[in-house]
Amino acid sequence: MAGDTAAIIGWIRQNCLQDAPSQQLSHDTPLLEDNIVDSLQIVQLVGFLESHFGISVDVEELVPDNFETVNAVGAMVERIRRSSQDP
Protein backbone atom coordinates (compact mmCIF):
# COMPACT_ATOMS: atom_id res chain seq x y z
CA MET A 1 0.00 0.00 0.00
CA ALA A 2 3.01 2.34 0.42
CA GLY A 3 3.34 2.73 -3.34
CA ASP A 4 -0.39 3.34 -3.60
CA THR A 5 -0.33 6.13 -1.05
CA ALA A 6 2.73 7.73 -2.67
CA ALA A 7 0.86 7.90 -5.98
CA ILE A 8 -2.20 9.34 -4.25
CA ILE A 9 -0.12 11.98 -2.45
CA GLY A 10 1.57 12.88 -5.74
CA TRP A 11 -1.77 13.33 -7.47
CA ILE A 12 -3.14 15.49 -4.63
CA ARG A 13 0.00 17.66 -4.59
CA GLN A 14 -0.15 18.15 -8.36
CA ASN A 15 -3.90 18.71 -8.68
CA CYS A 16 -5.10 20.15 -5.38
CA LEU A 17 -2.14 21.93 -3.84
CA GLN A 18 -0.58 23.69 -6.82
CA ASP A 19 -1.39 27.05 -5.19
CA ALA A 20 -0.05 25.93 -1.80
CA PRO A 21 3.12 23.91 -2.46
CA SER A 22 4.32 24.33 1.14
CA GLN A 23 1.09 22.80 2.55
CA GLN A 24 1.89 19.86 4.78
CA LEU A 25 0.50 16.59 3.43
CA SER A 26 0.96 13.26 5.16
CA HIS A 27 -0.88 9.97 5.13
CA ASP A 28 -3.06 11.19 8.00
CA THR A 29 -3.70 14.80 6.94
CA PRO A 30 -7.47 15.43 7.03
CA LEU A 31 -8.19 16.07 3.35
CA LEU A 32 -11.80 17.18 3.73
CA GLU A 33 -11.55 18.93 7.08
CA ASP A 34 -8.50 20.96 5.93
CA ASN A 35 -10.21 21.77 2.59
CA ILE A 36 -7.43 20.15 0.59
CA VAL A 37 -9.93 18.41 -1.70
CA ASP A 38 -13.43 19.52 -2.64
CA SER A 39 -16.25 17.57 -4.26
CA LEU A 40 -15.07 18.21 -7.83
CA GLN A 41 -11.55 17.17 -6.93
CA ILE A 42 -12.89 13.97 -5.36
CA VAL A 43 -14.55 13.12 -8.69
CA GLN A 44 -11.25 13.82 -10.46
CA LEU A 45 -9.37 11.77 -7.86
CA VAL A 46 -11.73 8.85 -8.46
CA GLY A 47 -10.97 9.08 -12.19
CA PHE A 48 -7.25 8.98 -11.38
CA LEU A 49 -7.69 6.01 -9.05
CA GLU A 50 -9.64 4.08 -11.67
CA SER A 51 -7.12 4.70 -14.44
CA HIS A 52 -3.94 4.43 -12.36
CA PHE A 53 -4.89 1.37 -10.33
CA GLY A 54 -7.17 -0.32 -12.87
CA ILE A 55 -10.12 -0.44 -10.52
CA SER A 56 -13.77 0.58 -10.70
CA VAL A 57 -15.00 2.71 -7.82
CA ASP A 58 -18.69 1.99 -7.22
CA VAL A 59 -21.02 4.78 -6.18
CA GLU A 60 -21.37 3.10 -2.77
CA GLU A 61 -17.70 3.90 -2.12
CA LEU A 62 -18.27 7.65 -2.63
CA VAL A 63 -18.69 8.45 1.04
CA PRO A 64 -16.69 11.01 3.03
CA ASP A 65 -15.02 8.37 5.22
CA ASN A 66 -13.21 6.96 2.17
CA PHE A 67 -11.67 10.36 1.40
CA GLU A 68 -10.85 11.64 4.90
CA THR A 69 -7.11 10.94 4.59
CA VAL A 70 -4.63 9.52 2.09
CA ASN A 71 -4.60 6.34 4.19
CA ALA A 72 -8.40 6.09 3.88
CA VAL A 73 -8.19 6.48 0.10
CA GLY A 74 -5.44 3.85 -0.06
CA ALA A 75 -7.47 1.47 2.11
CA MET A 76 -10.45 1.90 -0.22
CA VAL A 77 -8.26 1.10 -3.25
CA GLU A 78 -6.93 -2.01 -1.51
CA ARG A 79 -10.44 -3.11 -0.51
CA ILE A 80 -11.71 -2.70 -4.08
CA ARG A 81 -8.74 -4.66 -5.42
CA ARG A 82 -9.36 -7.51 -2.98
CA SER A 83 -13.09 -7.64 -3.74
CA SER A 84 -12.43 -7.71 -7.48
CA GLN A 85 -10.12 -10.71 -7.00
CA ASP A 86 -12.68 -12.69 -5.03
CA PRO A 87 -14.44 -15.34 -7.13
C-alpha positions as CSV (number, residue, x, y, z in Angstrom):
1,M,0.0,0.0,0.0
2,A,3.0,2.3,0.4
3,G,3.3,2.7,-3.3
4,D,-0.4,3.3,-3.6
5,T,-0.3,6.1,-1.1
6,A,2.7,7.7,-2.7
7,A,0.9,7.9,-6.0
8,I,-2.2,9.3,-4.2
9,I,-0.1,12.0,-2.4
10,G,1.6,12.9,-5.7
11,W,-1.8,13.3,-7.5
12,I,-3.1,15.5,-4.6
13,R,0.0,17.7,-4.6
14,Q,-0.1,18.1,-8.4
15,N,-3.9,18.7,-8.7
16,C,-5.1,20.1,-5.4
17,L,-2.1,21.9,-3.8
18,Q,-0.6,23.7,-6.8
19,D,-1.4,27.1,-5.2
20,A,0.0,25.9,-1.8
21,P,3.1,23.9,-2.5
22,S,4.3,24.3,1.1
23,Q,1.1,22.8,2.6
24,Q,1.9,19.9,4.8
25,L,0.5,16.6,3.4
26,S,1.0,13.3,5.2
27,H,-0.9,10.0,5.1
28,D,-3.1,11.2,8.0
29,T,-3.7,14.8,6.9
30,P,-7.5,15.4,7.0
31,L,-8.2,16.1,3.4
32,L,-11.8,17.2,3.7
33,E,-11.5,18.9,7.1
34,D,-8.5,21.0,5.9
35,N,-10.2,21.8,2.6
36,I,-7.4,20.1,0.6
37,V,-9.9,18.4,-1.7
38,D,-13.4,19.5,-2.6
39,S,-16.3,17.6,-4.3
40,L,-15.1,18.2,-7.8
41,Q,-11.5,17.2,-6.9
42,I,-12.9,14.0,-5.4
43,V,-14.5,13.1,-8.7
44,Q,-11.2,13.8,-10.5
45,L,-9.4,11.8,-7.9
46,V,-11.7,8.8,-8.5
47,G,-11.0,9.1,-12.2
48,F,-7.2,9.0,-11.4
49,L,-7.7,6.0,-9.0
50,E,-9.6,4.1,-11.7
51,S,-7.1,4.7,-14.4
52,H,-3.9,4.4,-12.4
53,F,-4.9,1.4,-10.3
54,G,-7.2,-0.3,-12.9
55,I,-10.1,-0.4,-10.5
56,S,-13.8,0.6,-10.7
57,V,-15.0,2.7,-7.8
58,D,-18.7,2.0,-7.2
59,V,-21.0,4.8,-6.2
60,E,-21.4,3.1,-2.8
61,E,-17.7,3.9,-2.1
62,L,-18.3,7.6,-2.6
63,V,-18.7,8.4,1.0
64,P,-16.7,11.0,3.0
65,D,-15.0,8.4,5.2
66,N,-13.2,7.0,2.2
67,F,-11.7,10.4,1.4
68,E,-10.8,11.6,4.9
69,T,-7.1,10.9,4.6
70,V,-4.6,9.5,2.1
71,N,-4.6,6.3,4.2
72,A,-8.4,6.1,3.9
73,V,-8.2,6.5,0.1
74,G,-5.4,3.9,-0.1
75,A,-7.5,1.5,2.1
76,M,-10.5,1.9,-0.2
77,V,-8.3,1.1,-3.3
78,E,-6.9,-2.0,-1.5
79,R,-10.4,-3.1,-0.5
80,I,-11.7,-2.7,-4.1
81,R,-8.7,-4.7,-5.4
82,R,-9.4,-7.5,-3.0
83,S,-13.1,-7.6,-3.7
84,S,-12.4,-7.7,-7.5
85,Q,-10.1,-10.7,-7.0
86,D,-12.7,-12.7,-5.0
87,P,-14.4,-15.3,-7.1
